[in-house]
Amino acid sequence: MKEPVISVIMPVYRTEALLPRCMDALLGQDFTDFELIAVDDGSPDNSGALLDEYAARDGRVRVIHRENGGLSAARNSGIEAARGAYLAFVDSDDWVEPTFLSAMFEALTEEGADIAACGYVNDEGEKHRVYTVDRRVTFGSKEGLERMCYNDGYYVTAWDKLYKRELFDGVRYPEGKLFEDTATTFYLTDKAEKIVLATGLGYHYVVNPESITNGKWNPGKLDYIGAAEKMASYIEEKYPDLKPACDRKRLHAAFSTLMQLVNSGVRDKAVEKDLIGRVKKLRRGVFFDKKAPKRDKAAILSLAAGFPVFAAVWKVYRNHIK
């Protein structure tokens, strides 16, 4: 049996209602030489049966049924089973444009790159925020790491990229942890000699307010602090001149976690104290860093006025961007 060029890995857990949209979009790609590895992660709904129906109709679909182990474990199962020379990841509650694969594959092969990233949009109800470039951009691994620290056009997310499979040699997603992308994508980026940003929109990330990372407060959200520190420490050790970028990543993790506390309406004084302490250690350097986003500096100023002020300002800002 001929091996496919691309393996698309899609973990599936309790997304029965949205799964057909994702599957139909993937199977309707204008690039057809791919396999879709759908990993049923012990889903308690009808998702597994739906996947089997698609597999019976389309030979490109391969279904893995496994006990629930979480997103990282499901992705890792897909990586182990993949036969393609390139890997892509899709979340089953999201959906993609017909050119999702072709645009990245074309950019990657024409530029001789190891990773291609596509434009994407955050879909939150009727509101949409688009992240894309109007011209193709290439850069090396060091710049890619710096861009990830500043959220500058190239992000830690797994699902907006096409990777050469060999980048995953010795690299897997950390199982049992949230924010697994933050803890993994920097390794893949550092192993890449060239990265390319493809033009156009490829991926639709559907913001689910009830998801693990967006829903009610839980201690697992603190995994972002550990993942960001792992990423920042690795980069800083290898590229000491990127320390300002690494400190910005650390600060972003602290602020992001504080913002999740605000969103949930929870007041956890011990967590607040720890996170605010992290901000205080980093705020001066980030505030005077010309590459740091203005939003960071506004957050620093509002938190200096006290947590209630910070919470109020964040709520106004969040309603504005929505």
C-alpha positions as CSV (number, residue, x, y, z in Angstrom):
1,M,0.0,0.0,0.0
2,K,1.4,3.4,-1.0
3,E,2.5,5.5,1.9
4,P,0.7,8.9,2.1
5,V,2.7,12.1,1.9
6,I,1.0,13.7,4.9
7,S,-0.4,12.1,8.1
8,V,-3.1,14.3,9.8
9,I,-3.5,13.3,13.4
10,M,-6.8,14.2,15.1
11,P,-7.5,13.3,18.7
12,V,-11.3,12.9,19.4
13,Y,-13.0,13.2,22.7
14,R,-16.7,14.0,23.2
15,T,-17.1,16.1,20.0
16,E,-20.0,14.2,18.4
17,A,-21.9,17.3,17.5
18,L,-19.0,19.1,15.8
19,L,-17.1,16.0,14.4
20,P,-18.9,15.8,11.0
21,R,-17.9,19.4,10.2
22,C,-14.3,18.7,11.0
23,M,-14.3,15.4,9.1
24,D,-16.0,16.8,6.0
25,A,-13.6,19.7,5.9
26,L,-10.6,17.4,6.1
27,L,-11.8,14.9,3.5
28,G,-12.7,17.8,1.2
29,Q,-9.0,19.0,1.0
30,D,-7.7,19.9,-2.5
31,F,-4.5,18.1,-1.5
32,T,-5.6,14.4,-1.4
33,D,-2.5,12.4,-0.8
34,F,-2.9,12.1,3.0
35,E,-4.1,9.8,5.7
36,L,-6.3,10.9,8.5
37,I,-5.5,9.2,11.8
38,A,-8.5,9.7,14.1
39,V,-7.7,8.8,17.6
40,D,-10.8,8.0,19.6
41,D,-9.6,8.8,23.1
42,G,-12.2,6.7,25.0
43,S,-14.9,9.1,24.1
44,P,-18.2,8.4,26.0
45,D,-20.5,9.7,23.3
46,N,-21.1,8.5,19.7
47,S,-17.8,9.9,18.3
48,G,-16.1,6.6,17.9
49,A,-19.0,5.1,15.9
50,L,-19.1,8.2,13.7
51,L,-15.4,7.8,13.0
52,D,-15.9,4.1,12.0
53,E,-18.6,5.2,9.6
54,Y,-16.3,7.7,7.9
55,A,-13.5,5.0,7.7
56,A,-15.9,2.6,6.0
57,R,-16.6,5.2,3.3
58,D,-13.1,6.7,2.8
59,G,-10.0,4.6,2.8
60,R,-7.8,7.5,3.9
61,V,-9.4,7.4,7.4
62,R,-7.7,5.2,10.0
63,V,-9.3,5.0,13.4
64,I,-7.5,4.1,16.6
65,H,-9.8,3.3,19.6
66,R,-8.0,3.7,22.9
67,E,-8.7,4.2,26.6
68,N,-8.9,7.8,27.6
69,G,-5.5,9.2,28.3
70,G,-5.8,12.9,27.4
71,L,-4.9,15.0,24.4
72,S,-1.1,14.4,24.6
73,A,-1.5,10.7,24.8
74,A,-3.9,10.7,21.8
75,R,-1.5,12.7,19.7
76,N,1.4,10.5,20.7
77,S,-0.6,7.4,19.6
78,G,-1.2,9.1,16.2
79,I,2.5,9.9,15.8
80,E,3.4,6.3,16.5
81,A,0.9,5.1,13.9
82,A,1.7,7.7,11.2
83,R,3.1,6.6,7.8
84,G,3.5,10.0,6.2
85,A,6.7,12.0,5.6
86,Y,4.9,15.1,7.1
87,L,2.7,15.5,10.1
88,A,-0.2,17.9,10.8
89,F,-2.6,18.1,13.8
90,V,-6.2,19.0,13.9
91,D,-8.5,19.2,16.9
92,S,-11.9,17.6,16.3
93,D,-14.0,20.6,17.5
94,D,-12.2,22.9,15.0
95,W,-12.3,22.9,11.2
96,V,-10.1,23.8,8.2
97,E,-10.2,25.5,4.9
98,P,-10.0,23.4,1.7
99,T,-6.4,24.6,1.2
100,F,-5.2,23.9,4.7
101,L,-2.8,21.2,3.6
102,S,-1.9,22.3,0.1
103,A,-0.9,25.9,1.1
104,M,1.5,24.7,3.8
105,F,2.9,21.8,1.7
106,E,3.5,24.1,-1.2
107,A,5.2,26.7,1.0
108,L,7.3,24.1,2.8
109,T,8.6,22.3,-0.3
110,E,9.2,25.5,-2.4
111,E,11.2,27.1,0.5
112,G,13.0,23.9,1.5
113,A,11.6,24.4,5.1
114,D,11.1,21.9,7.9
115,I,8.0,23.5,9.4
116,A,5.3,25.5,7.6
117,A,2.6,27.5,9.5
118,C,-0.7,28.7,8.1
119,G,-2.9,31.6,9.0
120,Y,-5.8,30.9,11.4
121,V,-8.8,32.5,12.9
122,N,-10.2,32.4,16.4
123,D,-14.0,31.7,16.1
124,E,-15.8,32.8,19.2
125,G,-19.5,32.8,18.5
126,E,-20.2,35.5,15.9
127,K,-16.8,37.1,16.6
128,H,-13.6,36.3,14.7
129,R,-10.0,37.3,15.1
130,V,-7.7,36.6,12.2
131,Y,-4.0,35.8,12.4
132,T,-2.3,35.6,9.0
133,V,0.4,37.2,6.8
134,D,0.0,38.8,3.4
135,R,3.4,37.6,2.1
136,R,5.4,34.5,2.7
137,V,8.0,34.8,5.4
138,T,11.0,32.5,6.2
139,F,13.3,32.4,9.2
140,G,15.6,30.1,11.1
141,S,15.0,28.3,14.4
142,K,16.4,31.0,16.7
143,E,14.1,33.6,15.2
144,G,11.3,31.1,15.5
145,L,11.9,30.7,19.2
146,E,12.0,34.4,19.7
147,R,8.8,34.9,17.8
148,M,7.1,32.3,19.9
149,C,8.1,34.1,23.1
150,Y,6.7,37.4,21.8
151,N,3.6,35.8,20.1
152,D,4.9,37.5,16.9
153,G,3.3,35.7,14.0
154,Y,4.6,32.3,14.9
155,Y,3.0,30.5,17.8
156,V,3.3,27.5,20.1
157,T,0.1,26.0,18.8
158,A,0.4,22.5,17.2
159,W,-2.6,22.7,14.9
160,D,-1.6,25.5,12.5
161,K,1.6,23.7,11.2
162,L,3.0,21.1,8.9
163,Y,6.1,19.3,10.2
164,K,8.7,17.1,8.7
165,R,8.2,13.8,10.5
166,E,11.8,13.4,11.6
167,L,11.5,16.5,13.8
168,F,9.5,14.2,16.2
169,D,12.4,11.8,16.6
170,G,12.8,11.8,20.4
171,V,10.0,14.3,20.9
172,R,6.5,13.6,22.2
173,Y,3.8,15.6,23.9
174,P,3.9,15.4,27.8
175,E,1.0,13.2,29.0
176,G,-1.2,14.2,31.9
177,K,-0.4,17.9,31.5
178,L,-2.3,20.9,30.0
179,F,-0.7,23.4,27.7
180,E,1.2,20.5,26.0
181,D,1.9,22.7,22.9
182,T,3.9,25.2,25.0
183,A,6.0,22.3,26.4
184,T,6.7,20.8,23.0
185,T,6.7,23.1,20.0
186,F,9.9,24.9,21.0
187,Y,11.8,21.6,20.7
188,L,10.5,21.0,17.2
189,T,11.2,24.6,16.3
190,D,14.8,24.4,17.6
191,K,15.4,21.3,15.5
192,A,14.2,23.0,12.3
193,E,16.7,24.7,10.0
194,K,14.1,26.8,8.2
195,I,10.5,27.7,9.0
196,V,8.0,29.4,6.6
197,L,4.8,31.3,7.2
198,A,2.3,30.5,4.4
199,T,-0.1,33.2,3.2
200,G,-3.8,32.8,3.5
201,L,-6.2,31.4,6.1
202,G,-6.1,27.7,6.8
203,Y,-7.4,26.8,10.3
204,H,-10.4,27.8,12.3
205,Y,-9.8,27.5,16.1
206,V,-13.2,27.3,17.8
207,V,-13.1,28.9,21.2
208,N,-15.1,26.7,23.6
209,P,-15.8,28.5,26.9
210,E,-16.3,25.1,28.5
211,S,-13.0,23.5,27.5
212,I,-10.4,22.5,30.0
213,T,-8.2,25.6,29.4
214,N,-11.1,28.1,29.0
215,G,-13.6,26.7,31.5
216,K,-13.9,26.9,35.3
217,W,-10.8,27.4,37.3
218,N,-8.8,24.2,38.2
219,P,-5.3,23.7,39.4
220,G,-4.3,22.2,36.1
221,K,-4.3,25.7,34.6
222,L,-1.0,26.2,36.6
223,D,0.6,23.8,34.1
224,Y,1.1,26.8,31.9
225,I,3.6,28.2,34.4
226,G,5.6,25.1,34.3
227,A,5.4,24.7,30.5
228,A,6.4,28.3,29.9
229,E,9.3,28.0,32.4
230,K,10.5,24.8,30.7
231,M,10.4,26.6,27.3
232,A,12.1,29.8,28.6
233,S,14.9,28.0,30.4
234,Y,15.7,25.9,27.4
235,I,15.9,28.9,25.1
236,E,17.8,31.1,27.5
237,E,20.4,28.4,28.1
238,K,21.0,27.9,24.4
239,Y,20.6,31.5,23.3
240,P,21.5,33.8,26.3
241,D,20.9,36.9,24.2
242,L,17.2,35.9,24.0
243,K,16.7,36.4,27.8
244,P,14.4,39.4,27.3
245,A,12.2,37.3,25.0
246,C,12.2,34.4,27.6
247,D,11.3,36.8,30.4
248,R,8.4,38.0,28.3
249,K,7.2,34.4,27.9
250,R,7.4,33.9,31.7
251,L,5.5,37.1,32.3
252,H,2.8,36.2,29.7
253,A,2.3,32.9,31.5
254,A,1.8,34.6,34.8
255,F,-0.6,37.2,33.4
256,S,-2.5,34.6,31.3
257,T,-3.1,32.5,34.4
258,L,-4.2,35.6,36.4
259,M,-6.6,36.4,33.6
260,Q,-8.1,32.9,33.8
261,L,-8.7,33.5,37.5
262,V,-10.5,36.7,36.7
263,N,-12.6,35.0,33.9
264,S,-13.6,32.2,36.3
265,G,-14.6,34.6,39.1
266,V,-12.4,32.7,41.6
267,R,-10.3,34.4,44.2
268,D,-7.5,32.1,45.2
269,K,-5.3,34.3,47.4
270,A,-2.3,31.9,47.5
271,V,-2.3,31.6,43.7
272,E,-2.7,35.3,43.2
273,K,0.2,36.0,45.5
274,D,2.5,33.6,43.7
275,L,1.6,34.9,40.2
276,I,1.8,38.6,41.3
277,G,5.2,37.8,42.8
278,R,6.4,36.4,39.4
279,V,5.1,39.5,37.6
280,K,7.0,41.8,40.0
281,K,10.3,40.0,39.3
282,L,9.9,40.4,35.6
283,R,7.9,43.6,35.0
284,R,10.7,46.1,34.9
285,G,12.7,44.3,32.2
286,V,9.6,43.6,30.1
287,F,8.2,47.1,30.5
288,F,11.3,48.6,28.9
289,D,11.6,45.9,26.3
290,K,10.8,47.5,22.9
291,K,9.7,44.2,21.5
292,A,7.2,43.4,24.2
293,P,3.5,43.9,23.2
294,K,1.8,47.1,24.5
295,R,-0.8,44.8,26.1
296,D,1.8,43.5,28.5
297,K,2.8,47.0,29.5
298,A,-0.8,48.0,30.1
299,A,-1.3,44.9,32.2
300,I,1.9,45.8,34.3
301,L,0.5,49.3,35.0
302,S,-3.0,48.1,35.9
303,L,-1.7,45.4,38.2
304,A,0.6,48.0,39.9
305,A,-2.6,49.7,41.0
306,G,-3.8,46.5,42.6
307,F,-5.5,43.2,41.7
308,P,-9.0,44.6,41.6
309,V,-8.0,47.3,39.1
310,F,-6.2,44.7,37.0
311,A,-9.3,42.5,37.0
312,A,-11.6,45.4,36.0
313,V,-9.2,46.5,33.2
314,W,-8.9,43.0,31.9
315,K,-12.7,42.5,31.8
316,V,-13.1,45.8,29.8
317,Y,-10.3,44.7,27.4
318,R,-11.7,41.2,26.9
319,N,-15.2,42.6,26.1
320,H,-13.6,45.0,23.6
321,I,-11.6,42.3,21.7
322,K,-14.7,40.1,21.6
